[in-house]
């Protein structure tokens, strides 16, 4: 009985952990403010935003159709942006053309209970076993620095 309970607790705590392949950062700033600041910071670093999606508004259009399956987590907002830096694209292509699957890049934000969460794919994990792993890791570190600088600024 004790082993069963211990296993249940371990599975429960593992289920509450952040997803392995996703970098998750949280802020008290409103999603609209944070989104605009991230957009600007990315573009200042030559990561051109090529597509924006307000996924929350798009999902809301299906609320009647989805019924009880609509927004079960009670998210206030869901936004995404797709962006690219052509110098990084060239570097990734030179390191391993198969890693071009990570280009263009993207990030997502959602808000709930007054907090905004920024999510980025873990490029270093996606590049595991690739000759381009070092480049992907450096790109992830640069993106993390940009996002963290926005999260810590006012």
Backbone torsions as a table, in degrees:
resi	resn	phi	psi	omega
1	UNK	NA	-41.5	-179.4
2	UNK	-63.3	-40.1	-179.9
3	UNK	-65.1	-38.9	179.7
4	UNK	-64.0	-44.3	179.4
5	UNK	-64.7	-42.2	178.5
6	UNK	-63.2	-41.6	178.6
7	UNK	-63.8	-40.2	179.1
8	UNK	-63.4	-43.0	178.8
9	UNK	-64.7	-39.2	179.7
10	UNK	-65.0	-45.8	178.7
11	UNK	-63.4	-40.9	179.6
12	UNK	-63.5	-42.6	-179.1
13	UNK	-71.7	-33.8	177.7
14	UNK	-67.3	-35.9	-179.7
15	UNK	-67.9	-24.3	-179.2
16	UNK	-86.7	-10.2	-178.4
17	UNK	-71.9	158.4	175.9
18	UNK	-62.3	149.3	176.4
19	UNK	-60.1	139.1	-176.7
20	UNK	-59.6	-42.1	-174.4
21	UNK	-88.1	10.7	-176.3
22	UNK	-127.9	130.5	174.0
23	UNK	-88.2	123.3	-174.2
24	UNK	-119.5	125.3	178.4
25	UNK	-130.9	141.4	-173.2
26	UNK	-119.6	147.4	179.0
27	UNK	-140.9	156.2	174.7
28	UNK	-87.7	-6.8	-178.2
29	UNK	-73.6	150.7	178.7
30	UNK	-65.8	144.9	-176.5
31	UNK	-58.3	-39.1	-179.3
32	UNK	-63.3	-43.5	179.0
33	UNK	-66.9	-46.4	-178.1
34	UNK	-65.0	-41.3	180.0
35	UNK	-59.9	-48.5	179.0
36	UNK	-61.5	-40.4	179.0
37	UNK	-67.0	-39.8	177.5
38	UNK	-65.0	-44.0	178.4
39	UNK	-55.5	-51.5	-178.6
40	UNK	-62.4	-45.0	-178.5
41	UNK	-64.3	-40.6	177.8
42	UNK	-62.9	-46.9	-178.7
43	UNK	-65.2	-35.3	176.6
44	UNK	-62.0	-28.8	178.9
45	UNK	-96.1	16.2	176.9
46	UNK	68.5	25.7	169.4
47	UNK	-97.9	94.1	-173.4
48	UNK	-76.5	126.3	177.7
49	UNK	-76.6	121.1	-176.2
50	UNK	-108.2	-12.2	179.5
51	UNK	-158.9	140.0	176.1
52	UNK	-128.0	141.6	178.5
53	UNK	-136.9	127.5	172.3
54	UNK	-94.5	84.3	-174.3
55	UNK	-65.2	-31.0	178.4
56	UNK	-61.1	-45.3	178.5
57	UNK	-66.1	-38.4	179.1
58	UNK	-66.5	-41.4	178.8
59	UNK	-64.5	-38.1	-178.2
60	UNK	-59.3	-29.0	178.8
61	UNK	-65.9	-17.9	-179.5
62	UNK	-104.7	8.5	-175.9
63	UNK	-54.7	-47.1	-179.7
64	UNK	-64.2	-43.6	-178.1
65	UNK	-65.6	-40.1	-176.3
66	UNK	-84.5	-17.9	178.2
67	UNK	55.4	-126.3	-176.1
68	UNK	-68.1	-13.6	177.1
69	UNK	-82.5	-8.7	-179.4
70	UNK	-74.8	123.2	170.8
71	UNK	47.3	52.5	-179.4
72	UNK	-57.7	-28.5	-179.8
73	UNK	-85.8	-0.3	176.9
74	UNK	62.7	40.1	179.2
75	UNK	-71.8	138.6	-179.8
76	UNK	-82.1	-30.4	-176.5
77	UNK	-156.9	145.9	174.1
78	UNK	-138.6	116.6	-178.5
79	UNK	-128.1	150.8	177.5
80	UNK	-141.0	154.0	172.7
81	UNK	-141.5	145.1	177.2
82	UNK	-112.9	133.6	-175.1
83	UNK	-145.9	164.1	-176.7
84	UNK	-151.8	147.3	172.8
85	UNK	-123.8	114.6	-171.3
86	UNK	-63.9	-30.6	177.0
87	UNK	-66.7	-41.9	176.6
88	UNK	-67.3	-36.9	177.8
89	UNK	-60.2	-44.0	178.1
90	UNK	-62.3	-43.7	-178.9
91	UNK	-64.5	-42.3	178.5
92	UNK	-64.3	-44.1	179.7
93	UNK	-61.5	-38.6	178.2
94	UNK	-68.0	-36.3	-178.1
95	UNK	-74.2	-42.7	-179.8
96	UNK	-168.4	104.1	-178.5
97	UNK	-55.2	-27.3	178.8
98	UNK	-67.3	-19.3	177.2
99	UNK	-79.3	-2.3	175.2
100	UNK	-63.0	-10.1	173.6
101	UNK	-64.0	-16.7	177.3
102	UNK	-89.5	-9.8	-178.7
103	UNK	-104.0	134.8	-2.4
104	UNK	-71.9	167.0	-178.9
105	UNK	-87.6	166.7	175.0
106	UNK	-151.9	160.0	170.6
107	UNK	-142.8	157.7	178.6
108	UNK	-130.1	151.9	175.6
109	UNK	-130.4	145.1	168.9
110	UNK	-141.1	155.0	177.8
111	UNK	-124.9	147.4	178.3
112	UNK	-162.5	137.1	176.1
113	UNK	52.2	39.5	175.8
114	UNK	78.9	7.0	178.8
115	UNK	-120.0	147.0	175.7
116	UNK	-113.8	134.2	179.2
117	UNK	-112.2	131.8	175.9
118	UNK	-107.8	130.8	-177.8
119	UNK	-121.9	131.6	176.3
120	UNK	-128.2	140.7	172.9
121	UNK	-64.2	145.0	177.4
122	UNK	-82.3	94.9	-176.2
123	UNK	-63.3	-34.9	179.7
124	UNK	-63.4	-36.0	178.0
125	UNK	-73.5	-36.5	178.6
126	UNK	-65.1	-28.4	-176.7
127	UNK	-94.8	7.1	-179.8
128	UNK	-53.3	128.3	179.0
129	UNK	84.2	-1.2	-178.8
130	UNK	-96.2	148.7	172.8
131	UNK	-66.5	-12.2	178.1
132	UNK	-95.3	10.5	-177.0
133	UNK	-57.7	-42.4	-178.9
134	UNK	-62.1	-44.5	179.2
135	UNK	-63.5	-43.5	179.7
136	UNK	-63.3	-39.7	178.7
137	UNK	-64.9	-40.8	178.7
138	UNK	-67.4	-38.5	176.8
139	UNK	-63.7	-44.6	177.7
140	UNK	-59.8	-42.8	180.0
141	UNK	-62.9	-40.3	178.5
142	UNK	-64.2	-44.5	179.0
143	UNK	-63.2	-41.1	179.1
144	UNK	-61.5	-41.8	178.6
145	UNK	-61.9	-43.0	179.1
146	UNK	-61.9	-49.4	-177.9
147	UNK	-63.4	-45.6	-179.4
148	UNK	-62.7	-36.1	179.3
149	UNK	-65.5	-36.0	176.8
150	UNK	-69.5	-41.6	-178.1
151	UNK	-65.9	-28.9	-177.9
152	UNK	-94.0	-7.0	178.9
153	UNK	-90.0	164.0	179.7
154	UNK	-100.6	NA	NA
